[in-house]
Amino acid sequence: MSASSVVRAAFKGSSGHELAARLDLPAGPVRAFALFAHCFTCSKDVLAAKRIASGLAQAGVGVLRFDFTGLGSSEGEFANTNFSSNVEDLVRAAGYLREAYSAPAILIGHSLGGAAVLAAAASIPEAKAVVTIGAPADVGHVLAQFGSSLDEIRGKGEAQVSLAGRSFSIKRSFVEDAEGQRLEGRIRSLGRALLVMHAPLDDVVGIEHASKIFLAAKHPKSFVSLDNADHLLSGPEAAAYAAGVIVAWAAKYLPADTSMQGDLDHVMVRETGQGKFQSMVVSGRHRLLADEPTEVGGLDSGPSPYDYLAIALGACTAMTLRIYADHKKLSLGRLSVEVRHGKVPAAHCIDCGHVAEGREGKIDRFERIISVDGEVDQALSNKLVEIAGKCPVHRTLEAASAVVTRVAPAAGAAGPSGS
């Protein structure tokens, strides 16, 4: 995996429609999960959302971003939505994260999405920190974008409005819902750390909105000026800066989460509900994905089970050789171990040794190719092969292992009786 990976996801929104999402996952341990709400009529793939999510993922924070109902790749009609339904979509998104991975500890909202995370925070108890970027202090501020069409919406009940070069159908119910929101009270009772980020030159949502949000909030609260940025954070340096600030600021408010650490002596594998085979692998603090290639019905979003087996053998081999080199004080260059796996007829596997003796049918054959930076003479080459054979995973694969399986009782059900 690279510095981070992006996984497709989907969940049911407030109206029952399927909402399209992307989950930016770190390559290593996940420090926390965050939920990102995009700007009004934008999508999860707007540049600011993609860049900030990528920046957080590289710092160890998994980020779920999704399209609100009727926008982007999500189902439903935008005309039937309003601010309240957006807030409920956010709560549903948090529920998806809670069920499939871990509940979001950070809520991030851009523009009207910022107002939405402020409103949704009370319904996401696990959230410890809230970040707004160019957010309005008053939900009704969005109505100013409707211009002269606002009177038509009020009079006729619905009208077409041009926003960011696209036409959207806006109903009177949207206007009434926006005008009925009282965001200030929600900010005062937020009960979470708040970071307000705003561009002084924002010509869509004025800087005075940041002041109102900041003054209404109780401590702990912080304000960061996004100098020289526009409302959409369209410049890559602006989004990268915002991501860096969020990571550094939020770390202070993220207590140790025992559910993210897990036990070090076992692995948990759980289906994510995405695709036919995709599963989340939890090992201690680490989060990985397991999947199958697309040609067999998977999403190819992670290594296959046999890939992981080969990974275990390759990693164990490299570590075993490094321990040997350090112990013998050998000046051994950087090691690489390539592992190839296949099933071959036992009778034809001339280099499989005792493993193939007396066996019928096919057996699993793993081939290791060890590479070392620098020169390796024949004597050292032979020794490396010998030491590789002492790798614990190698020994486990060649020995008989006991696999004991049982089915856990349903939640709340009594366990087996008797002894």
N, C-alpha and C positions, 0 to 999 in steps of 0.2 A: 504494500500500500504506500501511497505517496504521503505528503505532509498531512493531507486530509482526504476524505472521500465523501461523495455526495450520494445519498441513497433516496430513491423514490419512496414515497409514502402516501397514504390516503386515509381519511376517516370521515365519519358522518358529521355534518354541520348542524346548526340549529334548526334548519328546516327539513332535515333528513336527507339532504343531498350529499353526494360524495365530494369532499374537498381535496384537491390535489396539494401535495406538500413535498418538500425536500428536506432531508435531514443531513446537515453537514457534520460529519463525525471526525474526531481526531484520529490520527494513526496509532497513537499510544493511549495511555490512561485518560479517562474522562474525568475531569475535575468536577464538572457540573453540567447540567443541561440548561439551555436558554430557549425562550420562545420569542420569536420576532414577528411583529405586526407591521405590515407595509402601509404605505401612504394611501390616501383616498384615491380610488380608481386605478391604483397601481397594481402590481402583482408581486408574487414571491421572487420573481426573476428580475426585478428592477435592479439596476446596478448597485445602488446603495445596500440593498438587502444581501445581494450575492457577495459583495466585497466585505461587508461587516461580518457576515456569517463565516466566510472563509478565514478571515483574520482571527475570529474567536476560536474556530476549530483548530487552527495551527497552535493556539495557546492552550489547547486541552479542553475547550468548552464545546460540547455538542449543541448545535443550533437547529431548531425546527422552524422553518418558514413555510407559509402556506398561502394559497389564494382564498380570499374571502368568498362567500357564496356569490356566484354569478360573475366572478372575475377570473382572468387568466384561464387555467385549465380546469377550474372547479365547475361543478354542475350548479343548476339553479338560475333564476332570473335576478339580475342586479336590481331591477325595478321593484322587486318585492322585498328588498332588504332595507335596513336602516341602521343607525348607530347601535341600537339595542341588540339587533341580531348579530352585528359584528362582535360585540362584547361576548355574546353567547358562543359564537364560533371560536373565540379565543379560549373560553372555558372548556369547550369540547376538545380543542387542540391540546390543552394542558392535560386533559383526561387521557387522550391518546398517548402522550409521552409517559404519563404516570403508569399506564397499563403495559406499554410495550418496552419501556426503558426505565426512566426514573423521572419523577415530577420536576418541572422547571424550577430552578432556584433563582433564575434571572428572567425578568420580563423586559423586552425592549420594544419600543414603539416609535415609528417614524411618522411625523405629521399627524393626521387624524388617528393613525395607529397608536401614536403616543397617548392620545386622549383615551383610546380604547383600553390600553394596558393599565392606565390609572383607574379606570372604571372596573376592570376585570380582576384587579389584584385581590380584592376582598373575597373573591370566590376561588382563589388559588392559594390555599393556606401554606403550601410549601415554599412559595416565592419569598425570598429574603431581600431582593433588591429589584428596583424598578428604574429603567432608563427611558427618558423621552428625548427625541431628536426632532427639533423644529415643530414641536407640538403646540396646538392652540389651547389656551386656557379655558375657552368656551366652545363647546361643540357647535353651537350656532354659527360660529365664524365661517364654517364651511359653506354656509348658504350664500355668502358674498360671491362665491365663484359662479353662482347661477345667473348673476346679472339681471337683465330685464325679464328673463324667463321665470323668475321667482313669482311675479304677479300672475303669470299664466298658470303656473303650478297651483297656486292658491285658488285661482278662479275656476279652472277646468279640472283640477284634480290630478293632472299629469301633463308633462311637457318634455320635449327633447332638449337636452342641454349639451352644449359642446364643452368638453373638458379635456385639456391636453391634446387637442386635435382629434378627439373621438366623440361620437355622439352617444349619450346615455339617456335612458328614459327615467325621469325622476317623478315620484308620486308625492301627493300631498302628505301621505303618512310619513314619508321620510322627513319632510320639513317639520311636521308637528313633533315627531320624535326628537329631532335635533334641538328644537326650541324648548322642549320639556326637560332636557338634561340639566342637571345641576352638578357640574364637575367639581366646583370648589369644595363642597362638603366631602366628597370622596377623597380629595387630596388631603384635606385636614385629618381625616381618619385613616389615612393610608397605612400607617403602622409598619412601614418598611423603609429601608434606606432608599433615597431618591437621588438620581443623577440627572440634572437638567442640562441638555446640550442644545445650543442654538447658534445660528449664524447671525451676527449683527446686521449683515447685508441681506438677510432673507426678505424677499419682496412678496412672498406668498403668505407667510405667517410672521408678522412683525415681532421684533425682539421683546416688545412689551408683554407678549404672552408668556415668555420665559420668566419674566419678572413676577408676573401674577402667580404662576405655578410655584415658583420658588418661595415666594412670600407666604403662600397658603400652606405649604408643607411644613411639617415639624421636623426637627433634627432626628437622625442624621440626614443631611442633605448637602448636595454639592452642585456647583454650576461650572460648566466649562464652555468657553466661547470657541466656536468653530470659525475662526478667522478666515476670511477670503473664500469661504464656501458658499454655495448657493443652497436653495431649499432642498433640492434632490440629492445633494452631495455627489453631483455628477463627476467631479474630479476624483481620480483614484487616490490621490494623496489625502483628500478630505475623509474619505471612507476608511482608509487605512489608519489614519490618526484617530478617528472615532473608535475603531475597534481596539486599538492599543490602550486608549484611555479607559474604555469599558472594562477590559480585562484587569488592568492595574487597580481600578477603583473597586470593582466587585469582589476581588479576592479578599478584601478586608471583611466583607459581610457574609462570607461563605464558611460556616462552621464545618468541622469534620463530620462527614456523613457516613455513618457506619454501614448504611445500606449500599453505598457505592464501593465500600472496601471488600465486603464479603469475607468468606473464609479462604485461607491460603491453601487448604488441602483438598479442595474440590472445585469442580467447574460446573456452572449452570448453563444449560442451553435451552432457549425458549423461542418458540416461533414468534415472529413479529407481525404476522398477518399480511405481509406484503409478498406477493408472488406465491408460488407453490411450495418453495423449500426454504426461503430465507429465515434464518434464525439469529438471534443475538446470543453471543457467547460471553459469559461473565466469568472472569477469572481474577479474583481479588479486586484490585482497582481498575482492571483492564476491561475494555469493551471491544469486542471484535464481531465480525459478521461471518457466518457460514452460509454457503449457497451452493447451487449447482450451475453448470454452464447453460446458456440459453438453448442449446440444441437438445437438451433433455428436459426442458420446461422450467428451468430456473431463471433468475435475473442476472446471474453472473456478478453479483454484488460483493462476493467474498470467496475465499478459497473453499473447495469442496472438502468433505470429511477426509478423503484419502490425501488431499493436498496437505491438510493439517497434520496427518500422520507423517508425511514426508518432511514437513517443516520441523516436527519434533525430532526426527532422526537427524536431519541436517544441523539443527541448532545444537543438539546434544553432542554431535560429533565435533563441531567447531569448538565448543566449550571444553570438551575433554582433551582435545589436542592442545588447546591453549594452556590448560592446567599443567599438562605434561611438559610443554615447552618452558613455562615459568619455573617449574620444579627443577628441571635439568639445566636451567639458565641458557637455553638455546636462543640464539638470535633469529627467531622464526618470523618471517614477514607476515603480512596480513593474510588470514585464511579465508578461503571460500569453499563451500561444500555444495555441490550440485547433486540433487537426489532425483532419480527417475524411478517410477513405479509401473509395474505391469504384471499381468497374470500370464504365467507360462506353464506348459506341460511339465510336471515334475520329472518325468522320464527323460526330457530333453535338456534339463537345466544342469549342464555339466559343471558349473561353478557354484552350485547351491549347497554343496557339501552334505552334511548329515541331515539337513532340513528336508531334502528331497528324497532321502533314502526310504524305500518301502512305501512311498506315497503314490496314490493314484490320482488321476485328474490334474487339475491346475493348482499351482501354488502362487502366492504373492512373492514377487521378486523386486527388491529394492537395490538399485545400483547407486553407489556413491562415487563421486569424482571430486577428489580433494585438490585444490589449487592453492599454491603458496606464492606470494610475491617474492621474487628473488630466486636464486639458484638452490636446487635440492638434489644432492647426490643420491645414488642408488641405495646406499645404506640407510640414509635418513628417510627416503621414500618407503622402504620396507618397514621401518620402525613406525612411521605414521599410519600405515595400514594396520599394523599390529595394535597400536594404541586405539585406533578408531574402533576396533573390535571390542574394546572394553567400555565403550560408551553405554551407560545404563539403558538408554532407550533401545539401542541395538540388542542388548542382552534380553530385554523384555520381549522384543519382537521375535527373537529366535527361540525363546523359552515358551513353555505352556503357561498361559495366564488364566486365572479364574475370573469370570465375569458373572457377578451375582445380580439378578434383576428382580425388582419387586414394584408393585403399583402402590403409590401413596394413597391413603384414604382421602375421600372428599373432605373439603374444609368443613370443620364442625362435626365430622363423623367420628364415631368411636373407633379406635384401633382394634386389631385382632385380639380376641379374648383368649384366655388360657396361656399356658406356657409349655 
